[in-house]
Amino acid sequence: MYIVMLAYKAPIEEIDYLLPDHMEWLSRHYDAGHFLCSGRQPGKTGRVIITRPMPRAKLEAMLATDPLDMARMVRHEVVEFEASRTAPELLRVNEALAS
C-alpha cells in the first residue's frame, strides 16, 4: 500500500482552479479500485491519497497524469508500507491480510 503526500508548490488560488480536473482524475482511480482514501491536508498545504497495493511503477505512472502534477503545482512524496494490522472494518481492503 502507499501513502501519497501531495505538497502544493503554487498559490491556493491556482490550485483551486485545477481542483475540478484533479477531482475527476481521483474519481477515475476510485472507480478503477486504485485509491482507498484521499483528502486535503489541514491548512490547505496539500493533499493525501492512500492507495491499494500495486507495482510502484504503476503508481508513478498514475501520479504523472494528475492535472496538478502535469501543471507542476504539486510535489509527490510516496511512502510504501505493508500493513501488518488492520482494523476489522478495513480488513477487506488489506489484500496482504485477507488471505
For each residue, the residues with C-beta under 8 A, 3 or more apart:
1: 36 50 51 52 53 80 81 82 83 94 96
2: 49 50 51 53 54 56 59 78 79 80 81
3: 48 49 50 78 79 81
4: 48 49 50 51 59 63 76 77 78 79
5: 41 46 47 48 76 77 78 79
6: 46 47 48 49 66 68 74 75 76
7: 45 46 74 75 77
8: 12 15 44 45 46 73 74
9: 72 73 74 75
10: 14 15 71 73
11: 14 15
12: 8 15 16 44
13: 16 17
14: 10 11 17 18 73
15: 8 10 11 12 18 19 44 68 73 74
16: 12 13 19
17: 13 14
18: 14 15 21 22 67 68 71 73
19: 15 16 22 23
20: 23 24
21: 18 24 25 67
22: 18 19 25 26 66 67 68
23: 19 20 26 27
24: 20 21 27 28
25: 21 22 28 29 65 66 67
26: 22 23 29 30 35 38 49
27: 23 24 30 31
28: 24 25 31 32
29: 25 26 32 34 35 62
30: 26 27 33 34 35
31: 27 28
32: 28 29
33: 30 52
34: 29 30 51 52 54 62
35: 26 29 30 38 49 50 51 52
36: 1 50 51 52 93
37: 48 49 50
38: 26 35 47 48 49 50
39: 47 48
40: 44 46 47
41: 5 44 45 46 47 48
42: 45
43:
44: 8 12 15 40 41
45: 7 8 41 42
46: 5 6 7 8 40 41 74
47: 5 6 38 39 40 41 74
48: 3 4 5 6 37 38 39 41
49: 2 3 4 6 26 35 37 38
50: 1 2 3 4 35 36 37 38
51: 1 2 4 34 35 36 54 59
52: 1 33 34 35 36 93 95
53: 1 2 95 96
54: 2 34 51 58 59
55: 58 59
56: 2 59 60 78 80
57: 60 61
58: 54 55 61 62
59: 2 4 51 54 55 56 62 63 78
60: 56 57 63 64 78
61: 57 58 64 65
62: 29 34 58 59 65 66
63: 4 59 60 66 69 76 78
64: 60 61 69 70
65: 25 61 62 69 70
66: 6 22 25 62 63 69 70 74
67: 18 21 22 25 70 71
68: 6 15 18 22 71 73 74
69: 63 64 65 66 72 73 74 76
70: 64 65 66 67
71: 10 18 67 68
72: 9 69
73: 8 9 10 14 15 18 68 69
74: 6 7 8 9 15 46 47 66 68 69
75: 6 7 9
76: 4 5 6 63 69
77: 4 5 7
78: 2 3 4 5 56 59 60 63
79: 2 3 4 5
80: 1 2 56
81: 1 2 3
82: 1 96
83: 1 86 94 96 97
84: 96 97
85: 97
86: 83 90 91 93 94 97
87: 90 91
88: 91
89:
90: 86 87 93 94
91: 86 87 88 94 97 98
92: 98
93: 36 52 86 90
94: 1 83 86 90 91 97 98
95: 52 53 98 99
96: 1 53 82 83 84 99
97: 83 84 85 86 91 94
98: 91 92 94 95
99: 95 96
